[in-house]
Amino acid sequence: MKQLRYTLSFTTPAFMGNAEQNAQWRTPPIKSLLRQWWRVAYAADKNFAVRVDEMRQEEGLLFGHAWLENDTLERDGRVVKTSARKSEIRIRLAMPERQTGNAWGAGTQQGVAPLTTGLDTGYAWFGLVNRGSGTPDRNAIAIKANESRRDLLLAVPDDHAERIQTTLQLIHAFGQLGSRSRGGWGSFALDGIEPLQTQKLLRFAQTLDNCLHHDWPMSLCTDSKGLCLWESKSTFPSWDKAMRMIATERKNARVALKTFKGKDLRPVLGFATPGRMPSPLRWRVVPAANGQLAVRVFAMPTRIPEEGKQLILPDDTRAAWQEVFRVMDSSTQFKPRSGKQ
C-alpha cells in the first residue's frame, strides 16, 4: 500500500452535512469526490473510448460495491462469489500539526449574509440565512484556522497509486465538496500536490460535440479557442468578495440563455426539477498569490438526462453552450483563455 498525506484547506464555507444536516468534517464526501474524478482519469487513460460496464467493474473492485454480480473473494482457501466488498482505499482525517481539536468537528458558520437573497444573487448565496418559520439556519464549515483545515491521509493499493495520484491532481485543480459546490461553496486546495499545468489538462478534455454524447461528466471541454477554463483577472482579500463576483457572473451566463433564439435554454446549465441535473458550468474559489483568492470557472458539458424531460434539442444544447462560452470570453472579469490545442 502506498501512503499519501495532504492538507485540505477550504477557501469558502462548505456544507458537508451529517445525518442531522449540520455541517461536519466527514470522509464519505471525500471518497465520493475521489470516485468522480477517478472516472475522469480513467476515461483519459482509455482515450475516452469508455465502456461504462467495464469502468463500473473496475471502480467497484477498487472503491467497494454492493452491486457487482460476478465478483469473487478468497475465503478459507476457497474462491467464493460475493455481492459486496469494502473499499481497497483507506481514508482518514487528522488535525494538522500544531493544531488541536476534533478532526471530525462540526461547522460554526451560520447566520452570515454578505449578499442579499434576491434573484440577482440567489445563484451564489445559499442556506446561511433564515430558511423559513421553524426551520433553523443551515450551518457550514467556517473559514478560520482551526476549522477549515485538516490533514487528509490515504492508503492506496500500489497498482492503483499512479491513477489515484493523477485523480488527486485533478481534485486539487477542480474538486468541490458539499451542497451547492458547483456555485463555489466548498472550494478547497490540497497542499502537497504538484499542480497540473494547462497544457497537461488538455489530456482530460474533449470537444463540445464529444462531451454532449454522454450524460455523465467524462471530461473537461475544449473549443476553437482552447480549454473551456477561465481565471479571474482580479484577486480577492476574502471569500465573500469572491462569491459576490461569482453571483453576478453566474447570473450573466444563465440570463443569456433565458430567451436565446426565442427559447429558454437555461436548463442546459442545470435544473432542480425532477430528474435534476447539477450545473455543468462549475465555479471555484482558489488560492492566489499573497494570501489572496481568485475565481476559476470550467465547463464539463453533458447531454441532458432523459429523466429531466427538458425537451431541448441537441442542436439547441450545442448552441446554448457556444453562447455560454461567448459570454464567458466577453466578460471583463476573466483573463483570455489559454491552452489552445
C-alpha positions as CSV (number, residue, x, y, z in Angstrom):
1,M,0.0,0.0,0.0
2,K,1.2,3.5,-0.9
3,Q,0.5,6.1,1.8
4,L,-0.3,9.7,0.9
5,R,-0.7,12.7,3.0
6,Y,-2.0,16.2,2.1
7,T,-3.5,19.2,3.9
8,L,-7.0,20.0,2.7
9,S,-7.8,23.7,3.2
10,F,-11.3,25.2,2.4
11,T,-11.3,28.6,0.7
12,T,-15.1,29.0,1.0
13,P,-17.6,27.7,3.6
14,A,-18.6,24.1,3.0
15,F,-22.0,22.5,3.5
16,M,-20.9,18.9,4.2
17,G,-23.9,17.8,6.2
18,N,-24.2,14.9,8.6
19,A,-27.4,12.9,9.3
20,E,-28.9,16.0,11.0
21,Q,-27.9,18.2,8.1
22,N,-25.4,20.0,10.3
23,A,-22.0,20.8,8.7
24,Q,-19.3,18.4,9.9
25,W,-16.0,17.0,8.6
26,R,-16.6,13.6,7.1
27,T,-14.8,11.2,4.8
28,P,-17.8,9.9,2.7
29,P,-18.0,13.2,0.6
30,I,-14.2,13.0,0.0
31,K,-14.5,9.4,-1.1
32,S,-17.3,10.3,-3.5
33,L,-15.2,13.1,-4.9
34,L,-12.3,10.7,-5.4
35,R,-14.6,8.4,-7.4
36,Q,-15.9,11.2,-9.6
37,W,-12.5,12.3,-10.7
38,W,-11.1,8.8,-10.8
39,R,-13.7,8.3,-13.7
40,V,-12.2,11.3,-15.5
41,A,-8.7,10.0,-15.1
42,Y,-9.9,6.5,-16.2
43,A,-11.6,8.0,-19.3
44,A,-8.5,9.9,-20.3
45,D,-6.4,6.7,-19.9
46,K,-8.8,5.0,-22.3
47,N,-8.7,7.9,-24.7
48,F,-12.4,8.4,-24.0
49,A,-13.4,5.0,-25.5
50,V,-15.1,4.0,-22.3
51,R,-17.4,1.1,-21.8
52,V,-19.3,2.0,-18.7
53,D,-19.9,-1.5,-17.6
54,E,-16.1,-2.2,-17.6
55,M,-15.4,1.1,-15.8
56,R,-18.0,0.3,-13.1
57,Q,-16.5,-3.1,-12.7
58,E,-13.0,-1.7,-12.0
59,E,-14.4,1.1,-9.9
60,G,-16.4,-1.3,-7.7
61,L,-13.4,-3.6,-7.1
62,L,-11.3,-0.5,-6.1
63,F,-13.8,1.6,-4.2
64,G,-16.1,-1.0,-2.9
65,H,-19.6,-2.0,-4.1
66,A,-22.9,-3.7,-3.3
67,W,-24.0,-4.4,-6.9
68,L,-21.5,-6.5,-8.9
69,E,-22.8,-9.9,-9.7
70,N,-19.5,-11.5,-10.9
71,D,-17.2,-10.6,-8.0
72,T,-15.3,-13.2,-6.1
73,L,-13.3,-13.3,-2.8
74,E,-11.0,-15.9,-1.3
75,R,-12.2,-17.2,2.0
76,D,-10.7,-20.1,3.9
77,G,-8.7,-21.0,0.9
78,R,-11.7,-21.1,-1.4
79,V,-12.8,-18.7,-4.1
80,V,-16.4,-17.7,-3.4
81,K,-18.8,-15.3,-5.1
82,T,-19.7,-12.2,-3.2
83,S,-22.3,-9.5,-3.7
84,A,-20.4,-6.8,-1.9
85,R,-16.8,-5.8,-1.0
86,K,-15.3,-3.0,1.0
87,S,-13.1,-0.3,-0.5
88,E,-9.4,-1.0,-1.1
89,I,-8.7,2.7,-0.4
90,R,-8.4,3.9,3.2
91,I,-9.2,7.5,4.0
92,R,-8.6,9.3,7.3
93,L,-8.8,12.9,8.5
94,A,-6.4,14.2,11.2
95,M,-5.7,17.5,12.8
96,P,-2.7,19.3,11.3
97,E,0.4,19.7,13.4
98,R,0.3,22.5,16.0
99,Q,-3.5,22.4,15.9
100,T,-5.6,20.8,18.5
101,G,-9.3,19.7,18.4
102,N,-11.6,17.1,17.0
103,A,-10.8,16.1,13.4
104,W,-14.5,15.4,12.9
105,G,-15.5,18.8,14.3
106,A,-18.8,20.5,13.3
107,G,-19.1,23.7,11.4
108,T,-19.8,27.0,13.1
109,Q,-20.5,29.3,10.1
110,Q,-24.1,30.5,10.4
111,G,-26.4,33.5,10.1
112,V,-24.0,35.4,7.8
113,A,-25.4,37.2,4.7
114,P,-22.9,39.5,3.0
115,L,-25.1,39.1,-0.1
116,T,-28.8,39.7,-0.3
117,T,-31.0,36.7,-1.1
118,G,-32.9,38.2,-4.1
119,L,-32.8,36.8,-7.6
120,D,-29.7,38.8,-8.5
121,T,-27.5,37.0,-6.0
122,G,-29.5,33.9,-5.3
123,Y,-27.4,32.0,-7.8
124,A,-24.5,32.1,-5.3
125,W,-25.9,32.6,-1.9
126,F,-27.5,29.6,-0.2
127,G,-28.5,28.3,3.2
128,L,-26.8,30.6,5.7
129,V,-29.8,32.8,6.3
130,N,-33.3,32.3,7.5
131,R,-34.8,29.2,5.8
132,G,-38.4,29.8,6.9
133,S,-40.6,29.7,10.0
134,G,-39.5,26.9,12.4
135,T,-36.5,25.9,10.3
136,P,-33.1,26.6,11.7
137,D,-30.4,28.3,9.7
138,R,-28.1,25.9,8.0
139,N,-24.5,26.0,9.1
140,A,-21.3,25.4,7.3
141,I,-17.6,24.7,8.0
142,A,-16.2,28.2,8.6
143,I,-13.1,29.7,7.0
144,K,-11.0,30.0,10.1
145,A,-7.7,28.4,11.2
146,N,-8.9,25.6,13.5
147,E,-12.0,24.7,11.4
148,S,-11.2,24.9,7.7
149,R,-8.0,22.7,7.6
150,R,-7.5,19.0,8.0
151,D,-4.8,16.6,7.1
152,L,-6.0,14.0,4.6
153,L,-4.4,10.6,4.8
154,L,-4.9,7.9,2.2
155,A,-3.6,4.3,1.8
156,V,-3.8,3.2,-1.8
157,P,-3.0,-0.2,-3.4
158,D,0.3,0.0,-5.2
159,D,-1.0,-1.0,-8.6
160,H,-3.6,1.9,-8.4
161,A,-1.4,4.5,-6.9
162,E,-0.4,6.3,-10.2
163,R,-4.0,6.9,-11.3
164,I,-5.1,7.9,-7.8
165,Q,-2.3,10.5,-7.7
166,T,-3.5,11.8,-11.0
167,T,-7.0,11.9,-9.6
168,L,-5.8,13.9,-6.7
169,Q,-4.1,16.4,-9.0
170,L,-7.5,16.9,-10.8
171,I,-9.2,17.3,-7.5
172,H,-6.7,19.9,-6.4
173,A,-7.5,21.8,-9.6
174,F,-11.2,21.3,-9.8
175,G,-12.6,19.5,-6.8
176,Q,-15.6,20.8,-4.8
177,L,-17.2,19.4,-1.6
178,G,-20.7,19.6,-0.2
179,S,-24.0,21.1,-1.1
180,R,-24.1,23.8,-3.8
181,S,-20.5,23.3,-4.5
182,R,-20.9,23.8,-8.3
183,G,-21.5,27.5,-7.4
184,G,-18.3,28.0,-5.4
185,W,-19.2,26.7,-2.0
186,G,-16.9,24.0,-0.6
187,S,-13.9,25.2,-2.7
188,F,-10.6,23.9,-1.4
189,A,-6.9,23.2,-2.2
190,L,-4.7,20.2,-1.4
191,D,-1.4,21.4,-0.1
192,G,1.4,19.0,-1.1
193,I,0.1,18.3,-4.7
194,E,2.1,19.1,-7.8
195,P,-0.4,21.3,-9.9
196,L,-1.3,20.2,-13.4
197,Q,-0.3,22.8,-15.9
198,T,-2.8,24.0,-18.6
199,Q,-1.2,22.0,-21.4
200,K,-1.4,18.8,-19.4
201,L,-5.0,19.4,-18.6
202,L,-5.8,19.0,-22.3
203,R,-5.3,15.3,-21.9
204,F,-8.5,15.3,-19.8
205,A,-10.6,17.3,-22.3
206,Q,-12.7,16.6,-25.4
207,T,-14.6,18.8,-27.9
208,L,-18.0,20.0,-27.1
209,D,-19.7,17.6,-29.5
210,N,-17.9,14.7,-27.9
211,C,-18.9,15.8,-24.4
212,L,-22.5,16.0,-25.4
213,H,-22.6,12.4,-26.4
214,H,-22.5,11.4,-22.7
215,D,-24.9,12.0,-19.8
216,W,-22.1,11.9,-17.2
217,P,-19.2,14.3,-16.7
218,M,-16.4,12.3,-18.5
219,S,-14.1,15.2,-19.3
220,L,-13.3,18.9,-19.5
221,C,-14.2,20.7,-22.7
222,T,-12.4,22.4,-25.5
223,D,-13.4,24.6,-28.4
224,S,-11.6,26.5,-31.2
225,K,-10.2,28.9,-28.5
226,G,-8.8,26.2,-26.3
227,L,-9.7,24.7,-22.9
228,C,-13.0,26.0,-21.6
229,L,-11.5,27.2,-18.4
230,W,-11.4,30.8,-17.2
231,E,-9.4,32.5,-14.4
232,S,-10.3,35.8,-12.9
233,K,-8.2,38.9,-13.6
234,S,-8.6,40.2,-10.1
235,T,-7.9,38.6,-6.8
236,F,-10.0,39.0,-3.6
237,P,-9.0,39.5,0.0
238,S,-11.8,37.3,1.4
239,W,-14.2,34.6,0.2
240,D,-17.3,36.7,0.5
241,K,-16.0,39.2,-2.1
242,A,-15.1,36.3,-4.4
243,M,-18.5,34.9,-4.0
244,R,-20.1,38.2,-4.8
245,M,-18.3,38.2,-8.2
246,I,-19.4,34.6,-8.8
247,A,-23.0,35.6,-8.1
248,T,-23.0,38.3,-10.8
249,E,-21.2,36.2,-13.4
250,R,-23.3,33.1,-12.9
251,K,-26.4,35.2,-13.3
252,N,-25.0,36.7,-16.6
253,A,-24.4,33.2,-18.0
254,R,-27.8,32.0,-17.2
255,V,-29.7,35.2,-18.3
256,A,-28.0,34.9,-21.7
257,L,-30.0,31.6,-22.2
258,K,-33.3,32.8,-20.9
259,T,-34.6,33.9,-24.3
260,F,-31.9,32.6,-26.5
261,K,-33.2,32.4,-30.1
262,G,-36.7,32.6,-28.7
263,K,-36.3,29.7,-26.3
264,D,-35.5,29.3,-22.6
265,L,-32.3,27.1,-22.6
266,R,-31.3,27.7,-19.0
267,P,-31.8,24.0,-18.1
268,V,-28.5,23.4,-20.1
269,L,-26.8,24.9,-17.1
270,G,-28.6,22.7,-14.6
271,F,-32.1,22.4,-13.1
272,A,-33.6,21.3,-9.8
273,T,-36.9,19.9,-11.1
274,P,-37.4,16.1,-11.2
275,G,-34.5,14.3,-12.9
276,R,-32.4,17.2,-11.6
277,M,-29.0,18.0,-13.2
278,P,-26.3,19.9,-11.3
279,S,-24.7,22.7,-13.2
280,P,-22.0,21.6,-15.7
281,L,-20.5,25.1,-15.6
282,R,-18.6,24.9,-12.3
283,W,-17.2,27.7,-10.2
284,R,-14.4,27.6,-7.7
285,V,-12.5,29.9,-5.4
286,V,-8.8,29.1,-5.4
287,P,-5.7,30.4,-3.6
288,A,-3.8,33.1,-5.4
289,A,-0.6,35.0,-4.6
290,N,0.0,36.9,-1.4
291,G,-2.8,35.2,0.5
292,Q,-5.5,36.4,-1.9
293,L,-8.2,34.4,-3.6
294,A,-9.1,34.0,-7.3
295,V,-12.1,32.5,-9.2
296,R,-11.8,29.6,-11.6
297,V,-14.6,28.5,-13.9
298,F,-14.6,25.4,-16.0
299,A,-17.1,23.6,-18.2
300,M,-17.9,19.8,-18.2
301,P,-20.9,19.7,-20.6
302,T,-23.1,16.6,-20.8
303,R,-26.2,15.5,-22.6
304,I,-29.3,16.4,-20.6
305,P,-30.6,13.2,-18.9
306,E,-33.8,11.9,-20.3
307,E,-35.2,11.8,-16.8
308,G,-35.1,15.6,-16.8
309,K,-37.8,15.8,-19.6
310,Q,-36.5,19.2,-20.6
311,L,-37.2,18.6,-24.4
312,I,-34.2,20.6,-25.6
313,L,-32.9,19.5,-29.0
314,P,-29.3,18.5,-29.4
315,D,-28.6,21.5,-31.8
316,D,-30.1,23.9,-29.2
317,T,-27.9,22.4,-26.5
318,R,-24.8,22.8,-28.6
319,A,-25.8,26.4,-29.5
320,A,-26.5,27.2,-25.8
321,W,-23.1,26.1,-24.8
322,Q,-21.5,28.1,-27.5
323,E,-23.4,31.2,-26.2
324,V,-22.2,30.5,-22.7
325,F,-18.6,30.3,-23.9
326,R,-19.1,33.6,-25.8
327,V,-20.5,35.3,-22.6
328,M,-17.6,34.0,-20.5
329,D,-15.0,35.1,-23.1
330,S,-16.5,38.6,-23.3
331,S,-16.7,39.1,-19.5
332,T,-14.3,41.8,-18.3
333,Q,-13.8,39.7,-15.1
334,F,-11.7,36.9,-16.7
335,K,-8.4,36.6,-18.5
336,P,-8.2,35.5,-22.1
337,R,-8.2,31.7,-22.3
338,S,-5.0,29.7,-22.8
339,G,-4.3,26.1,-23.6
340,K,-5.2,26.1,-27.3
341,Q,-4.6,22.8,-29.0
